[in-house]
Amino acid sequence: MQAQAHNAPPRVAALHDLSCFGRCALTVILPTLSVMGYQVVPIPTALLSTHTGGFTDLHFRDLTADMERIAEHFETLGVTFDAIYPGFLGSAEQIETVCRFIDRFGRPSEEGNAPTVLVDPVMGDDGALYSTYTRDLVEGVKHLASRAHILTPNLTEACFLTDTPYRATEQMPTEEARAFAEGLMDRLERVCNGRIVITGITLKDGMLANLGRNADGSRFYQRTPIEAHAYPGTGDLFASVLLGEVLRGKAFAEACQKAAAFTAETIRASARLSTPTREGVALEWQLHRLVGTPQAED
């Protein structure tokens, strides 16, 4: 990680969209990583009146030109980051913009530490791409994924990244679902040689599984009880907690387990509050459980 001023919070550059209503992307990432003890520096990729899940006739504005100007200004200021965290992108042109950002701010410090690059390839769910995504953008995300130290696709995104026909794992026998995920991981290893976790593997027994790959190539398979509620923004919540725990020094498998458990509990709490699905998880009353500093121990 890059060196910061004495006692300054570690700094995370979050290149995600800003959806004004409906908790997802920056409106999830900012509070989550902040309560974990990180300074989040947002670089909005797009401005949306709402997210694309469950809303129609939304306002959408691509912010590619603004991203480049923001990065240029940061460079003149000598701003450094401990992590670079790209997610939802507004256009295929942004792939090069994000890669340039990584080139500018991902260089090792004088101490030899380089920022952790976590790529969350936010492209779709339930076997379909989001309405703003094109095939050119999907191809660009494959290139961006190759730059990742940590890659966090859900099942749908893992299929698009590997040109694999989507299959609904909840309709398969449990062992067949795991075998399908293992095959996806085999192909993802050719896209990214870093740490990988495939999320959102829904199982017939009501569990949700994640399949992970450590940096040394070893794998882990984790199952978490889950409510039957599919809220937008849960992938952003999972990836943010995961990144925060990794930056705290947690092993990758442990960080994934903590992120999955927190996300599942936040979904359960949101369901108890009868939170409308399209408004995203009601994380506001759960964030206190993450409070700490990057050096904190359990």
N, C-alpha and C positions, 0 to 999 in steps of 0.2 A: 504494500500500500504506500501511497505517496505520503511524505512527511507533511504534517500540518504544524501550525504554531502551537506552542506549549499549551496543553489543556484544551485546545480547540476540538470540537466534535469532528469525527471523521466526516468526509464530505462525499455525497453521492449525486452524480449527474443523472437525472431521470428524463429520458427522451421518450415521452408518451403524449397521448392526446389529453386535452382538457375538455371533458364532457360536463357541461354546467349542471345538469340534473341527471340523477341516476348514478349511484356510487360505483365508480370504476376508474381505472387508470390513475391519473394524478390525484383525484380526490380521495382515492384509497391509499396510494403510495406515500403522499406527503404526510398524512397523520401517522401512518403505521411506522415508517422508518424514523420519524421525528420522535415518537415516544420511546423508541428503542435506543435513542441517543445519537442519531445521525443528523447532520445538516443536509437537507434535500434541496438540490438546486434544479428547478424544473426548466426544461427546454421543450416547450409544447410543440408537438408535431402537427397538430390540427386542433381547431376549435369547433366543437359541436354543441348544439343546444342541449341535446341528450345523447346517450349512447345509442347504438343501432339495434339493441335487443328489446323489442316490444314497443318501440315508438316509430311513428311514421312522420313524413314531411318535416324531417329535422333540418336544421341549418348546419352546414358543413363548410369549413374554410381550411384549405391547405396552407400551412405556415412554413413551407420549405425555405422561402427567401428570408423569413425572419430567423429561422434556425441558423443560417449561415452568418448573418449579421451578429447574432448573439455570440456564436463561437468566436468570431473575429474579435469582438470586444473582450471576451474572457481571456483570449490569448494576449492581448495588450496589457491586461491586468496581472498576468502571471498566475491566474487561478489554477489550482491543482485539485485532483479528485482521488479519492480512495477506491471508488467504484464508478463504473459507467454502465447504465442500466437502460438499454433501448427496449421499447415495446411496440405499441400500435403505431404504424406509420401511415401517413396520409396519401402517399403517392410513390410510384416506382422511383421517381427522381430523388426521393429522400434516402434511398439506400446509399448512394454515393455521399450524400451529406453526412449521414451517420458514420460511414467508414472514415471520412475525413476527420470527423470529431474524435473518433478512436485514435487515429494517427496523431492528431494534435495533442491529445490529453492522456493517451494511454502509454506514453513513453516511461521507462523506468526513472525513478528519482536518482539523485546523487548517491543515495544509500543502496540503490539497486532494486528497490521495490517498485512494482508496476501496479496500476489500478486493476482490480478485478472487473472483468467485463461479463455481465450477466445479460444474455439475450433472451427475452421472453417473446417468442414469435407469435404475437397476437394476431391470428388470421381467421379463426372460425371455431365452430362448435357443432356437435351433433352431425358431423359429416359434411357440413356446408361452410363455405367461405362467408365472411361478413360482406354486407352489400357494397362496401367501398373498395373491396379488394379485387384486383385483376390478376390474370395469369402472369403478367410481367412483374407485378409486385411480389407474387409468390416466388418467382425465380430469383428476384433480388433478395428476398428474405433467406433463401438457401445460401446465398453468398455471405450475407451478414452472419448467419449461424456458424459459418466456418471460422469466424473471428472470436467466437465466444469461449470464455473459460468455463462458463456455466450456461447450459441451455435447458429451458423449461417448457417444452411443448405439451399441450394436452393431446389426447388421443387423436383428435381430428387433425391437429397441426402436425403431429408426427407423421400421419398418413400423407399430407400434402408435401411435407419436406422430403419424403422418400418415394413419392409417386406410387403409393400403395393404395389400392381401393379400400375405402373405409368399410369397416364392419362394426356393427353394434355389439360390443362385448357382453352386454347384459342379456343377450339372447343366446349366448354360448354356454356350454358347460364351463365350470370355473377353470379347470386346467387348460381347456382350449383357449380361453380368454388370455390366460397368462402366456401361452405359447405364441399367440398372435402378437402380444406386446413384446415378447423376446425377439421375434422376427423383426419387428419395427426397430428395436434397439440395435440389432445387427446392422441394419441399413443406416440408422442415424450415426453410427460410429464412423461411417464413411463421409458424413457431412461435417461432423464436429468431433475433434479428438479430446475435448475437455470433459468435464463432469456433466452428466445429462440426467434429467428426471422426466419421465413420461407420466403426466398426471391424468386424472379423470378416467381411469379404467373402471367402469361400472360393472359390478359383478351381480350374478343372479341372486346371491344370498343377501343382498342389501348392503354389501360392503363396497367401499371405493378403494381401489388399489393404485399405488404409484410404483413404477419400476425405475430404479436408479442405476447409474453407472458411475463408479468412482474414477478418479484420475488414473489409477493403475489398471483399469479395465475390469475390476471386480464389480459384481452387481448385487443389488439388494431389492427385495420385494416387500412392500409394506401395505397392510390393509387397515382401513379406518372405517368404523361405523359411520353412516351418513344418513341424514334426513333426505326424504324424497322431494327436495326443493332445489331447483337449478337457478340460483341467483347470478346475475351478471356481476363481474368484478371479483369473483372468488379466486380466479387465476392470478389477478394482480395482488390480492391479499396474500396468497400462498407464496408467490415469488418474492414479495417484499419481506415477509418474515424469514423466508429461507436466506435471502441475501443478508439480512441483519444478523442472523445467527452465524452464518459463515464468516462474516467480518468480525464477529465476536470470538472466532477461533474454534467454533464447533465443528466436529467432523461432519462431512457432507450427509451421511445417512442420518445422523442425529438431527441435523438442521432440517432435513426433509420431514422427519417424523414430527418435530415440533411445529413446523409450518402446517402440516396436515391436521394435526390435533387442534391447533388454534382455529384454523379455517372451519373445521367441522363444528366446533363449539359455537363459533360465530353464526354459522348457518342455523344451528338449533335455536340459538337465542333469537335470531331474526324471525324464525317461524313462530316461536312463542309470542312474539310481539305482533304477529299477523302482518308483518312487513310485506307490502305488495312486491311481487317478484321483480318487476322491472325497475324498482327503485334501488335494487342491490342490497347487499347485506347491511344490517344496522350495526355497524362496527363501533359506533361512538361509545357505547356502554361496555365494550369488551377491551378497548385499547389499554386500559389500566393494567391489564394482565401482562402486557409486554414491556412495561416501564422498566428502564434500566440504562446502563451505559455499556459501550462496547467492551469494557473490561470486566463487566459484572459477572459474577458466578451465581449459579442457582443456589 
